[in-house]
């Protein structure tokens, strides 16, 4: 399984990346490089999800079987994602309670 973790260097994102690696999955972490470090064995790509050129460059590195975003950002700008080569998106939204 090939997954892309948006972030992947801090708190929940890092734990998700590590759990995927522990299962033998291929993990790519897309982040700005401002906090934490991705687990050993993670392929890191530096970039910002709000910068269109960074997202296009990221898309060239796929495809992935899943994209995981653990960010709680509700900013429409933070959600700009062209995703032409990504098949699914799982987003852990911690800003709302489950139904």
Residue, then its C-alpha position, 0 to 999 in steps of 0.5 A: x500500500x502506498x500512502x501520502x500523509x499530509x504533514x506526517x511529522x508531528x502528533x497524529x500525523x507522525x503516529x499515522x505515518x509510523x503505523x503505516x510503516x510498521x505495516x510495511x507500507x510505503x509512506x510519503x509525507x508532504x510537509x513544510x519542514x517547520x515542525x517535528x521529523x517524519x519517521x525513519x523510512x518515510x519519503x519526505x517532500x517539502x511543500x505547502x498545501x496552500x501553494x498551487x505549484x507545490x501541489x502540482x509538484x507533489x502530484x508528479x510523485x504519485x500515485x498513492x492508494x490513499x491520502x491521509x490528512x490529519x489537519x483540523x484546518x477549516x480554511x478553504x485555502x488549506x484544502x486546495x488539492x488538485x488530486x488528479x493522481x490520488x484515489x481516496x482521501x481520509x481526513x480526520x476532522x478533529x474540529x467537530x464531534x462525531x455524529 
